[in-house]
């Protein structure tokens, strides 16, 4: 059975990409939907809602504390999300598939890319936190954006630097958008994301 999520979707116009948008903790399928419409009006959009509740806040996988992940749950939900993405991709054969996520959404997206690198052509990770050591994968020809804040209390800058190096080591074409603030998304990150989705 194909995994499913509560999601807000629209089909791509001819020649346009299919873009997956993954919300942060406490967000939902509406958090980035209109942003994608503004950046790429003709794009298809798949914006799933995380199916884990943390005190009423939607997330994509469980954690036991800030930055402390339930790794078994992450593995299960990574497989589930990869299946969901693969099914949506199969419904639009030949269409470029992009994805981006913020915070918890960036983390599930990063985990899916590490488990199934063939699913996405371009990936935007806004304030991701990957506290585990990923296994090597082939990301040759893939475009990856990582954005971060140097004073982000949730995603420490050294972790972001390590992730940028890891993606480069896997052969990805990596760009970054880094500011001196914290966990908030700033305008320069949105400009970089727009470049990734439309360039």
Backbone bond lengths (Angstrom), bond angles and torsions (degrees), N, CA, C in turn:
res aa  C-N    CA-C-N  psi(-1)  N-CA   C-N-CA  omega(-1)  CA-C   N-CA-C  phi
1 X - - - 1.463 - - 1.537 109.78 -
2 X 1.336 116.33 133.76 1.456 120.93 -179.09 1.527 110.22 -71.33
3 X 1.353 117.40 129.20 1.471 119.26 177.48 1.525 110.62 -62.01
4 X 1.320 116.46 143.23 1.465 119.66 178.41 1.524 109.76 -132.29
5 X 1.317 113.92 153.81 1.460 122.49 176.30 1.515 108.21 -130.92
6 X 1.332 116.52 153.77 1.457 119.13 166.08 1.530 105.80 -66.21
7 X 1.320 117.60 121.12 1.465 120.43 -173.86 1.518 110.54 -146.32
8 X 1.312 114.56 150.82 1.461 121.87 171.78 1.521 106.67 -99.99
9 X 1.323 116.96 129.80 1.467 119.76 -172.49 1.526 111.97 -139.91
10 X 1.321 114.35 153.71 1.461 120.77 164.87 1.521 107.11 -143.65
11 X 1.330 116.51 147.48 1.466 121.30 -179.72 1.531 109.86 -77.78
12 X 1.334 117.46 148.87 1.473 119.73 178.77 1.521 112.34 -73.11
13 X 1.327 116.24 145.89 1.457 120.95 168.13 1.528 108.83 -68.58
14 X 1.320 116.48 163.83 1.463 120.74 179.76 1.530 110.36 -56.69
15 X 1.310 116.65 129.71 1.463 121.93 177.15 1.507 115.31 82.19
16 X 1.345 117.67 -2.16 1.470 120.98 -178.00 1.529 110.47 -97.77
17 X 1.335 117.21 155.81 1.465 120.20 179.88 1.528 112.30 -77.75
18 X 1.322 114.73 167.55 1.456 123.08 170.38 1.525 107.00 -104.16
19 X 1.337 116.94 122.74 1.471 121.36 -173.91 1.524 109.86 -117.03
20 X 1.326 115.26 125.18 1.458 121.91 173.66 1.526 108.71 -94.24
21 X 1.331 116.33 134.04 1.468 121.98 -179.51 1.526 108.57 -123.27
22 X 1.335 116.83 123.61 1.460 122.58 -175.31 1.532 109.92 -115.08
23 X 1.318 115.97 119.84 1.467 121.87 -175.13 1.527 111.94 -74.52
24 X 1.332 115.27 165.99 1.455 121.91 173.67 1.519 111.17 -87.21
25 X 1.314 117.02 173.84 1.467 122.05 179.25 1.525 110.40 -54.25
26 X 1.321 115.74 127.36 1.457 120.77 179.94 1.511 113.88 87.49
27 X 1.324 117.10 -6.19 1.456 120.74 175.33 1.517 110.83 -85.34
28 X 1.326 115.74 -170.35 1.460 120.01 176.61 1.518 108.92 -153.91
29 X 1.324 115.47 -168.75 1.466 121.14 -175.18 1.524 112.97 -65.77
30 X 1.326 117.70 -11.70 1.468 121.09 -179.92 1.531 113.23 -93.58
31 X 1.345 117.65 -11.39 1.465 119.86 -169.99 1.528 112.88 -56.63
32 X 1.326 117.83 -43.25 1.473 120.32 -175.17 1.522 113.36 -118.91
33 X 1.331 117.99 3.47 1.466 120.56 -174.72 1.529 111.29 -59.16
34 X 1.330 116.33 -50.95 1.468 119.79 -177.59 1.524 111.65 -68.53
35 X 1.331 116.74 -30.72 1.469 119.96 175.98 1.525 110.42 -61.14
36 X 1.326 116.59 -44.11 1.464 119.90 178.55 1.524 110.40 -63.19
37 X 1.329 117.02 -40.98 1.472 120.33 178.58 1.524 111.20 -60.50
38 X 1.350 116.45 -37.54 1.469 120.53 179.82 1.529 111.28 -69.78
39 X 1.335 115.98 -42.90 1.466 120.33 -175.79 1.524 111.22 -73.28
40 X 1.339 116.21 -45.03 1.468 121.51 -175.61 1.527 108.34 -134.88
41 X 1.335 117.50 83.53 1.465 121.12 -171.39 1.532 114.75 -55.98
42 X 1.325 118.15 -32.35 1.462 119.75 -176.48 1.513 115.01 -91.36
43 X 1.310 117.02 -4.40 1.465 120.56 -173.77 1.519 112.09 -67.26
44 X 1.315 115.15 149.29 1.451 120.32 165.54 1.519 108.12 -74.68
45 X 1.312 116.68 149.45 1.471 120.56 -178.37 1.520 108.80 -133.83
46 X 1.320 114.92 133.53 1.463 121.41 170.06 1.520 106.21 -126.73
47 X 1.332 116.37 113.16 1.459 121.18 -176.22 1.532 108.77 -123.42
48 X 1.341 117.10 91.79 1.463 119.84 -176.71 1.529 112.18 -81.10
49 X 1.322 114.78 154.32 1.461 121.03 174.39 1.531 108.51 -97.27
50 X 1.329 116.79 131.48 1.454 120.07 176.33 1.512 111.48 -57.16
51 X 1.346 116.98 141.13 1.457 120.81 -174.31 1.532 113.12 -104.48
52 X 1.337 116.08 17.71 1.465 121.28 173.80 1.535 107.48 -112.24
53 X 1.326 116.49 134.85 1.459 120.74 177.38 1.523 110.04 -106.67
54 X 1.321 115.34 126.63 1.463 121.06 175.16 1.524 107.12 -116.78
55 X 1.309 116.34 95.89 1.461 120.44 -176.33 1.514 112.52 59.78
56 X 1.335 116.45 32.62 1.462 121.29 -179.44 1.517 114.15 92.82
57 X 1.335 117.62 -8.61 1.469 121.68 179.06 1.524 109.44 -93.30
58 X 1.335 116.27 127.86 1.468 120.69 -178.62 1.528 110.96 -72.78
59 X 1.339 114.76 135.06 1.464 122.86 175.68 1.528 108.50 -138.62
60 X 1.333 115.01 170.05 1.462 120.07 -179.57 1.529 113.38 -97.77
61 X 1.332 118.18 -14.67 1.462 121.62 174.10 1.521 108.69 -158.93
62 X 1.329 116.12 166.45 1.455 121.18 -175.51 1.533 111.26 -84.07
63 X 1.320 114.36 154.99 1.462 120.92 170.69 1.531 108.09 -139.99
64 X 1.307 115.59 158.77 1.467 120.13 -179.54 1.522 111.64 -104.24
65 X 1.330 116.60 -9.17 1.452 122.72 177.16 1.514 108.29 -173.68
66 X 1.335 117.40 174.70 1.467 120.94 178.94 1.516 109.63 -60.31
67 X 1.334 116.78 116.67 1.457 121.33 179.00 1.519 114.44 77.00
68 X 1.348 117.80 5.63 1.468 121.73 179.10 1.527 107.68 -114.11
69 X 1.332 115.96 107.11 1.454 121.03 -171.81 1.522 111.65 -94.67
70 X 1.324 115.51 148.22 1.459 122.45 167.41 1.528 105.35 -80.45
71 X 1.331 116.70 96.78 1.458 120.41 -169.68 1.526 112.58 -67.61
72 X 1.337 117.21 -32.63 1.467 119.29 176.95 1.527 110.03 -66.02
73 X 1.332 116.56 -41.53 1.462 120.54 177.82 1.528 110.42 -66.44
74 X 1.330 116.56 -40.79 1.470 119.90 177.79 1.526 110.56 -59.43
75 X 1.324 117.37 -42.64 1.470 120.64 -179.94 1.530 110.94 -62.46
76 X 1.337 116.84 -44.84 1.469 120.37 179.77 1.529 111.05 -63.12
77 X 1.316 116.07 -44.17 1.463 119.06 -175.23 1.536 111.88 -77.78
78 X 1.323 116.80 -24.30 1.461 119.99 171.24 1.527 110.08 -64.84
79 X 1.328 117.20 -45.48 1.465 121.06 177.81 1.529 110.51 -60.99
80 X 1.318 115.89 -42.21 1.468 120.89 -179.47 1.528 110.81 -63.39
81 X 1.340 116.56 -46.26 1.463 119.89 -179.66 1.523 111.14 -67.31
82 X 1.330 117.06 -38.62 1.471 119.79 178.05 1.525 110.18 -60.67
83 X 1.335 117.03 -39.33 1.456 120.30 177.24 1.516 112.48 -65.32
84 X 1.327 115.66 -39.73 1.462 120.92 177.87 1.530 110.60 -63.67
85 X 1.334 116.80 -46.48 1.469 121.13 179.77 1.526 109.83 -62.41
86 X 1.325 116.65 -44.59 1.470 120.69 -178.70 1.525 111.21 -60.21
87 X 1.337 116.87 -39.23 1.463 120.46 179.71 1.526 111.13 -67.09
88 X 1.330 116.97 -42.45 1.470 120.41 177.57 1.525 111.00 -65.11
89 X 1.335 115.59 -39.15 1.469 120.28 178.61 1.532 110.57 -64.05
90 X 1.331 116.19 -42.04 1.469 120.58 -179.71 1.527 111.84 -64.12
91 X 1.326 116.52 -27.89 1.463 120.87 179.19 1.529 112.19 -74.07
92 X 1.338 116.90 -12.75 1.472 121.76 -179.56 1.534 109.10 -131.72
93 X 1.326 117.71 66.18 1.471 120.70 -175.10 1.525 112.50 -61.05
94 X 1.329 114.94 138.43 1.458 120.57 177.28 1.515 114.84 81.59
95 X 1.331 117.56 -0.46 1.468 121.59 -178.89 1.529 109.16 -92.13
96 X 1.345 119.07 131.95 1.473 119.70 175.26 1.526 110.59 -60.32
97 X 1.329 116.28 140.36 1.458 121.13 -177.35 1.532 109.37 -117.87
98 X 1.330 115.86 119.88 1.456 122.69 178.06 1.529 108.94 -115.64
99 X 1.318 116.32 157.38 1.449 120.03 175.62 1.513 110.63 -147.47
100 X 1.330 116.01 146.99 1.463 119.48 171.61 1.525 108.40 -146.47
101 X 1.320 114.84 155.25 1.449 119.93 178.72 1.514 110.49 -153.03
102 X 1.317 114.61 158.60 1.464 121.99 179.79 1.523 109.20 -117.07
103 X 1.323 117.10 130.82 1.451 123.28 172.83 1.528 109.79 57.69
104 X 1.334 119.45 -116.81 1.464 119.98 179.86 1.523 111.74 -59.20
105 X 1.330 117.10 -34.48 1.465 120.35 176.20 1.522 112.23 -66.04
106 X 1.335 116.55 -36.96 1.469 120.25 175.46 1.526 110.40 -66.20
107 X 1.322 116.77 -34.54 1.461 120.16 -177.59 1.523 112.33 -69.75
108 X 1.345 117.47 -42.94 1.466 118.80 177.63 1.523 109.71 -67.64
109 X 1.331 117.34 -37.59 1.461 120.18 178.56 1.528 110.75 -64.16
110 X 1.331 117.43 -44.66 1.467 120.59 177.91 1.522 110.34 -59.44
111 X 1.324 116.76 -42.43 1.461 120.61 -179.54 1.527 111.31 -64.48
112 X 1.335 117.12 -39.75 1.471 121.03 177.32 1.527 110.27 -64.65
113 X 1.335 117.17 -43.88 1.469 120.86 179.49 1.532 110.61 -61.27
114 X 1.333 116.57 -39.43 1.459 120.83 -179.65 1.531 112.04 -69.71
115 X 1.348 116.21 -30.03 1.459 121.00 -179.62 1.532 112.74 -87.92
116 X 1.330 116.63 -31.96 1.468 121.68 -175.23 1.519 109.09 -140.94
117 X 1.336 117.58 72.35 1.474 120.97 -171.23 1.527 114.20 -65.35
118 X 1.320 117.52 -13.58 1.460 120.19 -177.95 1.534 112.85 -80.31
119 X 1.322 118.56 -10.39 1.465 120.19 -171.59 1.522 113.54 -74.35
120 X 1.342 117.28 -37.20 1.467 120.44 -173.07 1.526 111.53 -115.71
121 X 1.339 115.24 138.60 1.471 120.99 175.01 1.528 111.34 -86.15
122 X 1.334 116.04 -35.38 1.473 121.55 179.11 1.521 108.78 -137.25
123 X 1.327 115.77 143.20 1.459 121.05 -174.35 1.523 109.48 -138.17
124 X 1.327 116.46 130.72 1.462 122.09 174.83 1.517 109.66 -116.81
125 X 1.329 116.77 119.64 1.461 122.29 -179.23 1.523 108.64 -113.78
126 X 1.326 116.84 106.23 1.465 122.70 -178.59 1.531 108.59 -97.03
127 X 1.316 116.13 111.04 1.463 123.25 179.90 1.539 112.41 56.86
128 X 1.339 116.38 54.65 1.463 119.11 176.38 1.530 111.23 -79.17
129 X 1.321 115.49 156.79 1.464 121.79 171.56 1.523 107.48 -133.83
130 X 1.326 115.62 110.42 1.465 122.10 179.81 1.523 107.00 -117.03
131 X 1.357 117.76 90.01 1.457 120.36 -174.04 1.524 113.97 -85.40
132 X 1.338 116.77 4.04 1.465 119.64 176.46 1.526 109.27 -105.80
133 X 1.344 116.77 167.23 1.464 120.94 178.60 1.524 108.70 -94.97
134 X 1.336 118.16 107.97 1.462 119.81 -177.13 1.536 111.43 -70.71
135 X 1.327 115.23 150.79 1.463 121.03 173.58 1.527 109.09 -75.21
136 X 1.323 118.29 151.79 1.468 120.50 178.37 1.532 111.81 -62.31
137 X 1.331 116.31 141.99 1.468 122.83 173.59 1.523 107.89 -139.92
138 X 1.328 116.63 166.55 1.463 120.84 178.97 1.522 109.07 -97.50
139 X 1.335 116.30 111.05 1.459 121.50 177.93 1.524 111.66 -114.25
140 X 1.314 115.97 24.20 1.464 120.78 178.08 1.525 110.34 -57.11
141 X 1.330 116.05 130.04 1.457 120.94 178.87 1.516 114.36 86.09
142 X 1.325 117.57 -6.75 1.456 120.48 178.08 1.531 109.89 -89.29
143 X 1.337 115.99 144.42 1.456 120.64 176.34 1.520 109.32 -103.87
144 X 1.327 116.51 130.02 1.463 121.64 -176.61 1.525 109.69 -130.00
145 X 1.321 115.98 129.68 1.462 123.16 172.64 1.523 107.94 -110.70
146 X 1.327 117.04 130.19 1.463 121.90 172.22 1.521 107.44 -121.39
147 X 1.333 116.80 124.75 1.465 119.90 176.38 1.519 109.30 -114.96
148 X 1.325 115.90 152.08 1.463 120.43 -173.29 1.521 110.73 -159.25
149 X 1.331 114.91 161.62 1.455 122.20 170.59 1.521 109.18 -113.64
150 X 1.315 116.92 132.06 1.467 119.97 -176.83 1.532 112.50 -66.11
151 X 1.328 116.50 -19.33 1.468 120.35 178.71 1.532 110.87 -114.98
152 X 1.314 116.03 26.82 1.464 121.05 -179.89 1.530 109.30 -69.73
153 X 1.349 118.57 116.18 1.467 120.16 -178.45 1.520 112.93 -74.98
154 X 1.328 116.87 -17.16 1.465 121.28 -177.53 1.523 111.27 -92.96
155 X 1.325 116.44 -38.12 1.468 122.34 -179.38 1.525 108.21 -120.77
156 X 1.327 118.70 88.93 1.464 120.97 -175.52 1.530 112.06 -57.18
157 X 1.328 115.91 139.21 1.455 121.51 -175.98 1.526 113.37 -54.85
158 X 1.333 121.37 -41.31 1.470 119.30 178.12 1.532 113.38 -58.19
159 X 1.323 116.58 -33.42 1.475 119.84 176.35 1.526 110.53 -67.09
160 X 1.337 116.64 -39.84 1.465 120.80 178.55 1.526 110.57 -64.37
161 X 1.338 116.30 -43.00 1.466 120.28 177.34 1.519 111.21 -59.64
162 X 1.322 116.31 -42.76 1.460 120.90 -179.82 1.526 110.94 -63.02
163 X 1.339 116.24 -39.99 1.457 120.44 179.50 1.526 111.33 -66.81
164 X 1.326 117.04 -40.59 1.462 120.47 176.45 1.529 110.84 -59.06
165 X 1.327 116.14 -44.30 1.472 119.84 178.21 1.525 111.46 -63.41
166 X 1.337 115.93 -40.82 1.463 119.68 -178.76 1.529 110.55 -61.32
167 X 1.319 117.30 -46.56 1.465 119.77 179.90 1.531 111.08 -62.20
168 X 1.312 117.64 -42.23 1.464 120.89 177.51 1.527 110.60 -61.56
169 X 1.326 117.03 -40.45 1.469 121.23 179.66 1.522 112.32 -65.71
170 X 1.332 117.13 -22.92 1.471 120.17 179.34 1.533 111.91 -88.02
171 X 1.329 116.89 3.12 1.459 120.56 176.47 1.510 115.13 93.32
172 X 1.336 117.49 3.90 1.463 120.18 179.68 1.526 110.37 -72.64
173 X 1.324 115.15 153.64 1.467 121.75 171.30 1.527 106.38 -87.68
174 X 1.329 117.10 104.62 1.460 122.10 -168.11 1.526 111.41 -104.57
175 X 1.331 115.77 134.41 1.459 121.41 168.97 1.526 107.64 -125.45
176 X 1.325 115.85 159.82 1.459 119.69 -179.92 1.518 109.87 -135.63
177 X 1.324 114.68 155.95 1.465 122.35 173.46 1.523 105.70 -135.51
178 X 1.312 115.93 106.84 1.465 120.82 -172.50 1.528 109.16 -121.76
179 X 1.328 116.26 133.24 1.460 120.15 175.52 1.532 109.39 -123.81
180 X 1.325 116.29 172.12 1.465 120.75 -175.48 1.527 113.18 -90.22
181 X 1.320 116.65 8.58 1.454 120.12 -178.52 1.512 113.52 -94.47
182 X 1.353 115.18 -152.54 1.454 121.21 -174.75 1.507 113.02 -104.90
183 X 1.346 115.61 -127.92 1.465 121.26 -171.23 1.531 112.22 -89.63
184 X 1.314 117.47 -0.66 1.464 120.26 -177.56 1.532 111.03 -76.83
185 X 1.339 114.96 151.74 1.466 120.87 174.99 1.526 107.91 -86.35
186 X 1.329 116.03 125.52 1.466 120.54 179.42 1.531 110.66 -107.04
187 X 1.334 114.35 167.58 1.464 120.68 -173.31 1.524 112.10 -57.55
188 X 1.330 117.77 -40.48 1.472 120.18 -178.90 1.526 111.48 -60.47
189 X 1.325 116.90 -32.71 1.467 120.05 177.23 1.527 111.01 -67.75
190 X 1.324 116.56 -39.79 1.464 120.42 179.01 1.524 111.06 -67.47
191 X 1.331 116.24 -35.94 1.466 120.07 176.46 1.535 109.49 -64.59
192 X 1.340 116.61 -44.11 1.462 120.80 178.78 1.534 110.65 -63.54
193 X 1.337 116.40 -40.68 1.456 120.59 179.00 1.522 110.26 -63.89
194 X 1.330 117.11 -42.77 1.468 120.79 177.66 1.521 110.82 -59.92
195 X 1.330 116.35 -39.97 1.456 120.10 176.97 1.520 112.64 -62.68
196 X 1.322 115.84 -38.72 1.465 120.53 178.37 1.536 111.06 -65.92
197 X 1.326 116.29 -43.54 1.463 120.39 -173.73 1.524 112.96 -78.99
198 X 1.324 117.63 -21.24 1.475 119.55 -175.70 1.526 113.42 -117.17
199 X 1.343 117.84 -18.09 1.465 120.84 -174.04 1.519 113.52 -71.01
